[in-house]
């Protein structure tokens, strides 16, 4: 019985991931600020025969993060996996309001760092564990203002932590979604559901990979932007800040 922490578990990608992991027999520790929504997700998992523990938590609060990890560890004495999914978006312009900027940095970057700092010593002691960080294609292609900056930062810290922990038995994977169907992308049609990311998370926990871009069609855009950045410059000149980034901007649904 694996114990897995999933942040941002009350909706969207986090909810889909928690339900999927619960269905395979994991004990899912559900973390988010919305207590009633967490209870609903927990009930869905339990009704399907799984195990879930809802832990209302603000991942920007170090005290609440410590409590979350303590409660997760108390289940079996282990923490087998951490899925850093919680994220917020906002105005894609550099002129975004100060409170939006701070929120994006705290939730999208500082929270995953704090959670990794909390679970890595436990996983080292166990000699095993898995960390999956949910980034964004906006962390490869800079078109989302501060949102993109936080996802670029998450990509950097994920690479660094993976290299730091090489040989310890702890796997570290970055999953970078593009647009997926959530409440915040309701104005878009024809998008894959958040389950596509949940499947990628499950696979990463079973067979760790360095980085996964989903849906696959975004891989070509990432490769093009990295190889020929001037093309991206021309395509998005004057347009990158045209719309708010949403919960996960142009990526990570």
C-alpha atoms as an extended CHARMM CRD file, in Angstrom:
* protein
*
       253  EXT
         1         1  UNK       CA              0.0000000000        0.0000000000        0.0000000000  PROA      1               0.0000000000
         2         2  UNK       CA              1.7180000000        3.1520000000       -1.2330000000  PROA      2               0.0000000000
         3         3  UNK       CA              1.0860000000        6.4920000000        0.4750000000  PROA      3               0.0000000000
         4         4  UNK       CA              0.9260000000        9.3440000000       -2.0420000000  PROA      4               0.0000000000
         5         5  UNK       CA              0.4910000000       13.0670000000       -1.3510000000  PROA      5               0.0000000000
         6         6  UNK       CA             -1.3650000000       14.9590000000       -4.0820000000  PROA      6               0.0000000000
         7         7  UNK       CA             -1.5870000000       18.7350000000       -3.7710000000  PROA      7               0.0000000000
         8         8  UNK       CA             -4.2800000000       20.7570000000       -5.5030000000  PROA      8               0.0000000000
         9         9  UNK       CA             -6.4170000000       17.6230000000       -5.1970000000  PROA      9               0.0000000000
        10        10  UNK       CA             -9.8150000000       19.3190000000       -5.0110000000  PROA      10              0.0000000000
        11        11  UNK       CA            -10.3170000000       19.8060000000       -8.7640000000  PROA      11              0.0000000000
        12        12  UNK       CA             -8.9080000000       19.4620000000      -12.2660000000  PROA      12              0.0000000000
        13        13  UNK       CA             -5.6430000000       17.5950000000      -12.7180000000  PROA      13              0.0000000000
        14        14  UNK       CA             -5.1920000000       17.0410000000       -8.9910000000  PROA      14              0.0000000000
        15        15  UNK       CA             -8.6200000000       15.4790000000       -8.5850000000  PROA      15              0.0000000000
        16        16  UNK       CA             -8.2260000000       13.2600000000      -11.6440000000  PROA      16              0.0000000000
        17        17  UNK       CA             -4.8110000000       12.1360000000      -10.4230000000  PROA      17              0.0000000000
        18        18  UNK       CA             -6.0240000000       11.3920000000       -6.9030000000  PROA      18              0.0000000000
        19        19  UNK       CA             -8.9830000000        9.3550000000       -8.1640000000  PROA      19              0.0000000000
        20        20  UNK       CA             -6.7810000000        7.3600000000      -10.5240000000  PROA      20              0.0000000000
        21        21  UNK       CA             -4.1710000000        6.5920000000       -7.8700000000  PROA      21              0.0000000000
        22        22  UNK       CA             -6.8680000000        5.6450000000       -5.3880000000  PROA      22              0.0000000000
        23        23  UNK       CA             -8.3290000000        3.2160000000       -7.9260000000  PROA      23              0.0000000000
        24        24  UNK       CA             -5.0310000000        1.3830000000       -8.2040000000  PROA      24              0.0000000000
        25        25  UNK       CA             -4.8660000000        0.8450000000       -4.4470000000  PROA      25              0.0000000000
        26        26  UNK       CA             -2.7290000000        3.7250000000       -3.1940000000  PROA      26              0.0000000000
        27        27  UNK       CA             -3.6260000000        5.5960000000       -0.0410000000  PROA      27              0.0000000000
        28        28  UNK       CA             -4.0250000000        9.1330000000       -1.3540000000  PROA      28              0.0000000000
        29        29  UNK       CA             -3.3880000000       12.0910000000        0.9260000000  PROA      29              0.0000000000
        30        30  UNK       CA             -5.5360000000       14.8470000000       -0.5440000000  PROA      30              0.0000000000
        31        31  UNK       CA             -4.2420000000       18.3780000000        0.0120000000  PROA      31              0.0000000000
        32        32  UNK       CA             -5.9560000000       21.6320000000       -0.9680000000  PROA      32              0.0000000000
        33        33  UNK       CA             -7.5370000000       24.6510000000        0.7020000000  PROA      33              0.0000000000
        34        34  UNK       CA            -11.1750000000       23.7930000000       -0.0910000000  PROA      34              0.0000000000
        35        35  UNK       CA            -12.2180000000       21.3640000000        2.6260000000  PROA      35              0.0000000000
        36        36  UNK       CA            -15.6670000000       20.5170000000        1.2620000000  PROA      36              0.0000000000
        37        37  UNK       CA            -14.3010000000       19.6860000000       -2.1930000000  PROA      37              0.0000000000
        38        38  UNK       CA            -11.6060000000       17.4950000000       -0.6480000000  PROA      38              0.0000000000
        39        39  UNK       CA            -14.2480000000       15.5900000000        1.2880000000  PROA      39              0.0000000000
        40        40  UNK       CA            -16.1410000000       14.9720000000       -1.9640000000  PROA      40              0.0000000000
        41        41  UNK       CA            -13.0370000000       13.6280000000       -3.7000000000  PROA      41              0.0000000000
        42        42  UNK       CA            -12.2100000000       11.4320000000       -0.6980000000  PROA      42              0.0000000000
        43        43  UNK       CA            -15.7460000000       10.0150000000       -0.7100000000  PROA      43              0.0000000000
        44        44  UNK       CA            -15.4680000000        9.2190000000       -4.4210000000  PROA      44              0.0000000000
        45        45  UNK       CA            -12.2110000000        7.3430000000       -3.8780000000  PROA      45              0.0000000000
        46        46  UNK       CA            -13.5560000000        5.4020000000       -0.8860000000  PROA      46              0.0000000000
        47        47  UNK       CA            -16.7870000000        4.5310000000       -2.7120000000  PROA      47              0.0000000000
        48        48  UNK       CA            -14.6520000000        2.9640000000       -5.4550000000  PROA      48              0.0000000000
        49        49  UNK       CA            -12.8350000000        0.8380000000       -2.8880000000  PROA      49              0.0000000000
        50        50  UNK       CA             -9.7900000000        3.0520000000       -2.4150000000  PROA      50              0.0000000000
        51        51  UNK       CA             -8.2910000000        4.8240000000        0.5620000000  PROA      51              0.0000000000
        52        52  UNK       CA             -8.0740000000        8.5920000000        0.9920000000  PROA      52              0.0000000000
        53        53  UNK       CA             -7.2010000000       11.0620000000        3.7240000000  PROA      53              0.0000000000
        54        54  UNK       CA             -8.2730000000       14.6660000000        3.1000000000  PROA      54              0.0000000000
        55        55  UNK       CA             -5.9540000000       17.2120000000        4.7060000000  PROA      55              0.0000000000
        56        56  UNK       CA             -7.0590000000       20.8340000000        4.1890000000  PROA      56              0.0000000000
        57        57  UNK       CA             -3.8230000000       22.7630000000        3.7220000000  PROA      57              0.0000000000
        58        58  UNK       CA             -2.4860000000       26.0040000000        2.3150000000  PROA      58              0.0000000000
        59        59  UNK       CA              0.7490000000       24.8960000000        0.6400000000  PROA      59              0.0000000000
        60        60  UNK       CA              2.1850000000       28.4060000000        0.9540000000  PROA      60              0.0000000000
        61        61  UNK       CA              2.2310000000       28.0280000000        4.7510000000  PROA      61              0.0000000000
        62        62  UNK       CA              5.3350000000       26.1470000000        5.9940000000  PROA      62              0.0000000000
        63        63  UNK       CA              3.5270000000       25.1170000000        9.1910000000  PROA      63              0.0000000000
        64        64  UNK       CA              0.6490000000       23.5760000000        7.2290000000  PROA      64              0.0000000000
        65        65  UNK       CA              3.0940000000       21.8570000000        4.8800000000  PROA      65              0.0000000000
        66        66  UNK       CA              4.8840000000       20.2840000000        7.8490000000  PROA      66              0.0000000000
        67        67  UNK       CA              1.5470000000       19.1360000000        9.2880000000  PROA      67              0.0000000000
        68        68  UNK       CA              0.5030000000       17.6730000000        5.9210000000  PROA      68              0.0000000000
        69        69  UNK       CA              3.6940000000       15.6230000000        5.6800000000  PROA      69              0.0000000000
        70        70  UNK       CA              3.4360000000       14.4890000000        9.3060000000  PROA      70              0.0000000000
        71        71  UNK       CA             -0.1410000000       13.2950000000        8.8070000000  PROA      71              0.0000000000
        72        72  UNK       CA              0.7990000000       11.4950000000        5.6060000000  PROA      72              0.0000000000
        73        73  UNK       CA              3.7130000000        9.7290000000        7.2760000000  PROA      73              0.0000000000
        74        74  UNK       CA              1.5700000000        8.6940000000       10.2280000000  PROA      74              0.0000000000
        75        75  UNK       CA             -0.5270000000        6.4180000000        7.9670000000  PROA      75              0.0000000000
        76        76  UNK       CA              2.1390000000        3.7190000000        7.4860000000  PROA      76              0.0000000000
        77        77  UNK       CA              5.3680000000        5.3580000000        8.5820000000  PROA      77              0.0000000000
        78        78  UNK       CA              6.3110000000        6.0170000000        4.9620000000  PROA      78              0.0000000000
        79        79  UNK       CA              5.7340000000        8.5510000000        2.1950000000  PROA      79              0.0000000000
        80        80  UNK       CA              6.0860000000        6.7310000000       -1.0860000000  PROA      80              0.0000000000
        81        81  UNK       CA              5.2900000000        9.5450000000       -3.4990000000  PROA      81              0.0000000000
        82        82  UNK       CA              4.6220000000       13.2590000000       -3.7580000000  PROA      82              0.0000000000
        83        83  UNK       CA              2.6930000000       14.8570000000       -6.6250000000  PROA      83              0.0000000000
        84        84  UNK       CA              3.2270000000       18.6260000000       -6.6120000000  PROA      84              0.0000000000
        85        85  UNK       CA              0.1990000000       19.7270000000       -8.6080000000  PROA      85              0.0000000000
        86        86  UNK       CA             -1.1790000000       22.8590000000       -6.8830000000  PROA      86              0.0000000000
        87        87  UNK       CA             -0.8450000000       25.9130000000       -9.0920000000  PROA      87              0.0000000000
        88        88  UNK       CA             -2.3250000000       29.3260000000       -9.8560000000  PROA      88              0.0000000000
        89        89  UNK       CA             -2.1610000000       31.6820000000      -12.7940000000  PROA      89              0.0000000000
        90        90  UNK       CA             -2.9160000000       35.3280000000      -13.4570000000  PROA      90              0.0000000000
        91        91  UNK       CA             -2.2920000000       38.2100000000      -15.8250000000  PROA      91              0.0000000000
        92        92  UNK       CA              0.3600000000       37.2000000000      -18.3460000000  PROA      92              0.0000000000
        93        93  UNK       CA              1.8830000000       40.6970000000      -18.4350000000  PROA      93              0.0000000000
        94        94  UNK       CA              4.9320000000       41.7320000000      -16.4340000000  PROA      94              0.0000000000
        95        95  UNK       CA              2.6510000000       44.5110000000      -15.1700000000  PROA      95              0.0000000000
        96        96  UNK       CA              0.4710000000       42.0220000000      -13.2910000000  PROA      96              0.0000000000
        97        97  UNK       CA             -0.6650000000       43.1320000000       -9.8470000000  PROA      97              0.0000000000
        98        98  UNK       CA              1.8090000000       42.5600000000       -7.0210000000  PROA      98              0.0000000000
        99        99  UNK       CA             -0.5420000000       40.1800000000       -5.2020000000  PROA      99              0.0000000000
       100       100  UNK       CA             -0.8850000000       38.0220000000       -8.3400000000  PROA      100             0.0000000000
       101       101  UNK       CA              2.8700000000       37.9110000000       -8.7700000000  PROA      101             0.0000000000
       102       102  UNK       CA              3.4460000000       36.8730000000       -5.1700000000  PROA      102             0.0000000000
       103       103  UNK       CA              0.7190000000       34.2300000000       -5.3310000000  PROA      103             0.0000000000
       104       104  UNK       CA              2.1590000000       32.6530000000       -8.4680000000  PROA      104             0.0000000000
       105       105  UNK       CA              5.6720000000       32.5140000000       -7.0310000000  PROA      105             0.0000000000
       106       106  UNK       CA              4.4890000000       31.1510000000       -3.6750000000  PROA      106             0.0000000000
       107       107  UNK       CA              2.1200000000       28.4820000000       -5.0010000000  PROA      107             0.0000000000
       108       108  UNK       CA              3.8200000000       27.4350000000       -8.2340000000  PROA      108             0.0000000000
       109       109  UNK       CA              7.4430000000       27.4730000000       -7.1130000000  PROA      109             0.0000000000
       110       110  UNK       CA              7.9810000000       27.9150000000       -3.3850000000  PROA      110             0.0000000000
       111       111  UNK       CA              5.3390000000       25.3650000000       -2.3680000000  PROA      111             0.0000000000
       112       112  UNK       CA              6.8590000000       22.5090000000       -4.4130000000  PROA      112             0.0000000000
       113       113  UNK       CA             10.2790000000       23.4020000000       -3.0330000000  PROA      113             0.0000000000
       114       114  UNK       CA              8.9750000000       23.3160000000        0.5460000000  PROA      114             0.0000000000
       115       115  UNK       CA              7.2190000000       20.0240000000        0.0080000000  PROA      115             0.0000000000
       116       116  UNK       CA             10.2890000000       18.4340000000       -1.5420000000  PROA      116             0.0000000000
       117       117  UNK       CA             12.4000000000       19.6890000000        1.3550000000  PROA      117             0.0000000000
       118       118  UNK       CA              9.9140000000       18.0610000000        3.7210000000  PROA      118             0.0000000000
       119       119  UNK       CA              9.6710000000       14.6480000000        2.0450000000  PROA      119             0.0000000000
       120       120  UNK       CA             13.2100000000       14.1010000000        0.7470000000  PROA      120             0.0000000000
       121       121  UNK       CA             14.7180000000       13.3010000000        4.1850000000  PROA      121             0.0000000000
       122       122  UNK       CA             11.9340000000       10.7440000000        4.7510000000  PROA      122             0.0000000000
       123       123  UNK       CA             12.4550000000        9.1680000000        1.3380000000  PROA      123             0.0000000000
       124       124  UNK       CA             16.2080000000        9.0730000000        1.8690000000  PROA      124             0.0000000000
       125       125  UNK       CA             15.6510000000        7.2060000000        5.1240000000  PROA      125             0.0000000000
       126       126  UNK       CA             13.3800000000        4.7430000000        3.3070000000  PROA      126             0.0000000000
       127       127  UNK       CA             15.8180000000        4.4050000000        0.4320000000  PROA      127             0.0000000000
       128       128  UNK       CA             12.9770000000        4.8570000000       -2.0420000000  PROA      128             0.0000000000
       129       129  UNK       CA             10.3520000000        7.3040000000       -3.2230000000  PROA      129             0.0000000000
       130       130  UNK       CA              9.0130000000        9.2260000000       -6.1800000000  PROA      130             0.0000000000
       131       131  UNK       CA              8.3940000000       12.9180000000       -6.7790000000  PROA      131             0.0000000000
       132       132  UNK       CA              6.3140000000       14.1800000000       -9.6860000000  PROA      132             0.0000000000
       133       133  UNK       CA              6.1580000000       17.9170000000      -10.3080000000  PROA      133             0.0000000000
       134       134  UNK       CA              3.4200000000       19.2570000000      -12.5790000000  PROA      134             0.0000000000
       135       135  UNK       CA              4.9600000000       21.9890000000      -14.6670000000  PROA      135             0.0000000000
       136       136  UNK       CA              3.6890000000       23.4570000000      -17.9160000000  PROA      136             0.0000000000
       137       137  UNK       CA              4.5880000000       23.9050000000      -21.5570000000  PROA      137             0.0000000000
       138       138  UNK       CA              4.7130000000       27.5650000000      -20.4710000000  PROA      138             0.0000000000
       139       139  UNK       CA              7.8260000000       26.4980000000      -18.5570000000  PROA      139             0.0000000000
       140       140  UNK       CA              9.4590000000       25.7060000000      -21.8970000000  PROA      140             0.0000000000
       141       141  UNK       CA              8.0390000000       28.5420000000      -23.9970000000  PROA      141             0.0000000000
       142       142  UNK       CA              8.0300000000       31.9210000000      -22.2680000000  PROA      142             0.0000000000
       143       143  UNK       CA              4.6550000000       33.4430000000      -23.0880000000  PROA      143             0.0000000000
       144       144  UNK       CA              2.9540000000       33.6200000000      -19.6890000000  PROA      144             0.0000000000
       145       145  UNK       CA              4.7530000000       36.3730000000      -17.8110000000  PROA      145             0.0000000000
       146       146  UNK       CA              5.4640000000       35.5290000000      -14.1770000000  PROA      146             0.0000000000
       147       147  UNK       CA              3.5010000000       32.2960000000      -14.5870000000  PROA      147             0.0000000000
       148       148  UNK       CA              6.0550000000       31.1570000000      -17.1620000000  PROA      148             0.0000000000
       149       149  UNK       CA              8.8640000000       32.2700000000      -14.8620000000  PROA      149             0.0000000000
       150       150  UNK       CA              7.5730000000       30.0630000000      -12.0560000000  PROA      150             0.0000000000
       151       151  UNK       CA              7.2710000000       27.0760000000      -14.3870000000  PROA      151             0.0000000000
       152       152  UNK       CA             10.7590000000       27.6700000000      -15.7980000000  PROA      152             0.0000000000
       153       153  UNK       CA             11.9120000000       27.7490000000      -12.1800000000  PROA      153             0.0000000000
       154       154  UNK       CA             10.0840000000       24.5260000000      -11.3900000000  PROA      154             0.0000000000
       155       155  UNK       CA             11.7570000000       22.8880000000      -14.3720000000  PROA      155             0.0000000000
       156       156  UNK       CA             15.1460000000       24.0240000000      -13.1080000000  PROA      156             0.0000000000
       157       157  UNK       CA             14.6440000000       22.8400000000       -9.5340000000  PROA      157             0.0000000000
       158       158  UNK       CA             13.2530000000       19.5140000000      -10.7690000000  PROA      158             0.0000000000
       159       159  UNK       CA             16.3690000000       18.8890000000      -12.8680000000  PROA      159             0.0000000000
       160       160  UNK       CA             18.5940000000       19.9140000000       -9.9770000000  PROA      160             0.0000000000
       161       161  UNK       CA             16.8450000000       17.7360000000       -7.4030000000  PROA      161             0.0000000000
       162       162  UNK       CA             16.8070000000       14.7440000000       -9.7510000000  PROA      162             0.0000000000
       163       163  UNK       CA             20.5660000000       15.0210000000      -10.1840000000  PROA      163             0.0000000000
       164       164  UNK       CA             21.1090000000       15.6020000000       -6.4770000000  PROA      164             0.0000000000
       165       165  UNK       CA             19.1760000000       12.4450000000       -5.6010000000  PROA      165             0.0000000000
       166       166  UNK       CA             20.6120000000       10.1920000000       -8.3100000000  PROA      166             0.0000000000
       167       167  UNK       CA             21.4680000000        6.8240000000       -6.8240000000  PROA      167             0.0000000000
       168       168  UNK       CA             19.3400000000        7.2720000000       -3.7030000000  PROA      168             0.0000000000
       169       169  UNK       CA             16.3180000000        5.3270000000       -4.9700000000  PROA      169             0.0000000000
       170       170  UNK       CA             14.2550000000        8.5230000000       -5.2520000000  PROA      170             0.0000000000
       171       171  UNK       CA             12.8810000000        9.2460000000       -8.7190000000  PROA      171             0.0000000000
       172       172  UNK       CA             12.0470000000       12.8080000000       -9.8000000000  PROA      172             0.0000000000
       173       173  UNK       CA              9.8820000000       13.5220000000      -12.8490000000  PROA      173             0.0000000000
       174       174  UNK       CA              8.5530000000       16.7090000000      -14.4330000000  PROA      174             0.0000000000
       175       175  UNK       CA              5.2630000000       16.5130000000      -16.3290000000  PROA      175             0.0000000000
       176       176  UNK       CA              4.5250000000       19.4790000000      -18.6020000000  PROA      176             0.0000000000
       177       177  UNK       CA              0.9220000000       19.5960000000      -19.8470000000  PROA      177             0.0000000000
       178       178  UNK       CA             -0.4380000000       21.8530000000      -22.5290000000  PROA      178             0.0000000000
       179       179  UNK       CA             -4.0540000000       23.0120000000      -22.5710000000  PROA      179             0.0000000000
       180       180  UNK       CA             -6.3790000000       20.4620000000      -20.9770000000  PROA      180             0.0000000000
       181       181  UNK       CA            -10.0800000000       20.7190000000      -20.1840000000  PROA      181             0.0000000000
       182       182  UNK       CA            -10.7110000000       22.2100000000      -16.7490000000  PROA      182             0.0000000000
       183       183  UNK       CA            -13.1080000000       24.7980000000      -15.3740000000  PROA      183             0.0000000000
       184       184  UNK       CA            -10.6080000000       27.5000000000      -16.2990000000  PROA      184             0.0000000000
       185       185  UNK       CA            -10.3760000000       26.4520000000      -19.9440000000  PROA      185             0.0000000000
       186       186  UNK       CA            -14.1390000000       26.0940000000      -20.4310000000  PROA      186             0.0000000000
       187       187  UNK       CA            -14.0170000000       28.7220000000      -23.1900000000  PROA      187             0.0000000000
       188       188  UNK       CA            -11.8970000000       26.3290000000      -25.2950000000  PROA      188             0.0000000000
       189       189  UNK       CA            -13.3380000000       23.3200000000      -27.0970000000  PROA      189             0.0000000000
       190       190  UNK       CA            -11.8250000000       20.0310000000      -28.1740000000  PROA      190             0.0000000000
       191       191  UNK       CA             -9.3620000000       19.7890000000      -25.3020000000  PROA      191             0.0000000000
       192       192  UNK       CA             -8.3720000000       16.4800000000      -23.7100000000  PROA      192             0.0000000000
       193       193  UNK       CA             -9.5450000000       15.9800000000      -20.1450000000  PROA      193             0.0000000000
       194       194  UNK       CA             -7.2920000000       16.1770000000      -17.0860000000  PROA      194             0.0000000000
       195       195  UNK       CA             -7.2210000000       12.3750000000      -17.0650000000  PROA      195             0.0000000000
       196       196  UNK       CA             -4.5170000000       12.5290000000      -19.7320000000  PROA      196             0.0000000000
       197       197  UNK       CA             -2.2280000000       14.0940000000      -17.1350000000  PROA      197             0.0000000000
       198       198  UNK       CA             -3.3570000000       11.6530000000      -14.4260000000  PROA      198             0.0000000000
       199       199  UNK       CA             -2.3230000000        8.7770000000      -16.6970000000  PROA      199             0.0000000000
       200       200  UNK       CA              1.0970000000       10.3930000000      -17.1830000000  PROA      200             0.0000000000
       201       201  UNK       CA              1.4890000000       10.7740000000      -13.4190000000  PROA      201             0.0000000000
       202       202  UNK       CA              0.6250000000        7.1310000000      -12.8020000000  PROA      202             0.0000000000
       203       203  UNK       CA              3.1200000000        6.0300000000      -15.4320000000  PROA      203             0.0000000000
       204       204  UNK       CA              5.8140000000        8.2720000000      -13.9740000000  PROA      204             0.0000000000
       205       205  UNK       CA              5.2890000000        6.7310000000      -10.5390000000  PROA      205             0.0000000000
       206       206  UNK       CA              5.5720000000        3.2460000000      -12.0430000000  PROA      206             0.0000000000
       207       207  UNK       CA              8.3230000000        3.9050000000      -14.5780000000  PROA      207             0.0000000000
       208       208  UNK       CA             10.0280000000        7.2260000000      -13.7630000000  PROA      208             0.0000000000
       209       209  UNK       CA             11.0910000000        9.4640000000      -16.6280000000  PROA      209             0.0000000000
       210       210  UNK       CA             12.9870000000       12.7150000000      -16.6630000000  PROA      210             0.0000000000
       211       211  UNK       CA             10.3440000000       14.8170000000      -18.3980000000  PROA      211             0.0000000000
       212       212  UNK       CA              6.9620000000       14.1760000000      -20.0360000000  PROA      212             0.0000000000
       213       213  UNK       CA              5.0590000000       16.6070000000      -22.2850000000  PROA      213             0.0000000000
       214       214  UNK       CA              1.3200000000       15.9440000000      -22.6810000000  PROA      214             0.0000000000
       215       215  UNK       CA             -0.5590000000       15.9450000000      -24.9920000000  PROA      215             0.0000000000
       216       216  UNK       CA              2.1920000000       14.7650000000      -27.3090000000  PROA      216             0.0000000000
       217       217  UNK       CA              1.4220000000       17.3530000000      -29.9770000000  PROA      217             0.0000000000
       218       218  UNK       CA              3.1020000000       20.0210000000      -27.8270000000  PROA      218             0.0000000000
       219       219  UNK       CA              6.4940000000       18.3160000000      -28.0730000000  PROA      219             0.0000000000
       220       220  UNK       CA              7.1420000000       19.7040000000      -31.5360000000  PROA      220             0.0000000000
       221       221  UNK       CA              6.3890000000       23.2520000000      -30.3470000000  PROA      221             0.0000000000
       222       222  UNK       CA              8.7880000000       22.8560000000      -27.4180000000  PROA      222             0.0000000000
       223       223  UNK       CA             11.5290000000       21.4840000000      -29.6520000000  PROA      223             0.0000000000
       224       224  UNK       CA             11.0240000000       24.2800000000      -32.1940000000  PROA      224             0.0000000000
       225       225  UNK       CA             11.0940000000       26.9790000000      -29.5350000000  PROA      225             0.0000000000
       226       226  UNK       CA             14.2850000000       25.5790000000      -27.9980000000  PROA      226             0.0000000000
       227       227  UNK       CA             16.0300000000       25.1100000000      -31.3400000000  PROA      227             0.0000000000
       228       228  UNK       CA             14.7980000000       28.2750000000      -33.0840000000  PROA      228             0.0000000000
       229       229  UNK       CA             13.8040000000       30.8010000000      -30.4060000000  PROA      229             0.0000000000
       230       230  UNK       CA             13.6290000000       33.6340000000      -32.9270000000  PROA      230             0.0000000000
       231       231  UNK       CA             10.6640000000       31.8790000000      -34.5410000000  PROA      231             0.0000000000
       232       232  UNK       CA              8.7940000000       31.9480000000      -31.2310000000  PROA      232             0.0000000000
       233       233  UNK       CA              9.7800000000       35.5960000000      -30.8360000000  PROA      233             0.0000000000
       234       234  UNK       CA              8.1760000000       36.4100000000      -34.1670000000  PROA      234             0.0000000000
       235       235  UNK       CA              5.0660000000       34.3020000000      -33.5920000000  PROA      235             0.0000000000
       236       236  UNK       CA              4.2920000000       35.8570000000      -30.2260000000  PROA      236             0.0000000000
       237       237  UNK       CA              5.6670000000       39.3440000000      -30.6870000000  PROA      237             0.0000000000
       238       238  UNK       CA              3.2390000000       41.6730000000      -28.9320000000  PROA      238             0.0000000000
       239       239  UNK       CA              0.8010000000       38.8110000000      -28.2800000000  PROA      239             0.0000000000
       240       240  UNK       CA              2.2420000000       36.8610000000      -25.3640000000  PROA      240             0.0000000000
       241       241  UNK       CA              0.4830000000       38.9530000000      -22.7180000000  PROA      241             0.0000000000
       242       242  UNK       CA             -2.7600000000       39.2470000000      -24.6220000000  PROA      242             0.0000000000
       243       243  UNK       CA             -4.7960000000       37.0430000000      -22.2430000000  PROA      243             0.0000000000
       244       244  UNK       CA             -4.6030000000       35.9400000000      -18.6130000000  PROA      244             0.0000000000
       245       245  UNK       CA             -2.6120000000       32.7630000000      -18.0970000000  PROA      245             0.0000000000
       246       246  UNK       CA             -5.3770000000       30.8900000000      -16.2960000000  PROA      246             0.0000000000
       247       247  UNK       CA             -4.7080000000       28.2720000000      -13.6300000000  PROA      247             0.0000000000
       248       248  UNK       CA             -1.8960000000       26.7480000000      -15.6250000000  PROA      248             0.0000000000
       249       249  UNK       CA             -1.5010000000       29.2280000000      -18.4020000000  PROA      249             0.0000000000
       250       250  UNK       CA             -1.1260000000       27.8570000000      -21.8980000000  PROA      250             0.0000000000
       251       251  UNK       CA             -0.0530000000       24.6200000000      -20.3310000000  PROA      251             0.0000000000
       252       252  UNK       CA             -0.7080000000       22.2050000000      -17.5150000000  PROA      252             0.0000000000
       253       253  UNK       CA             -4.4830000000       22.4790000000      -17.3420000000  PROA      253             0.0000000000
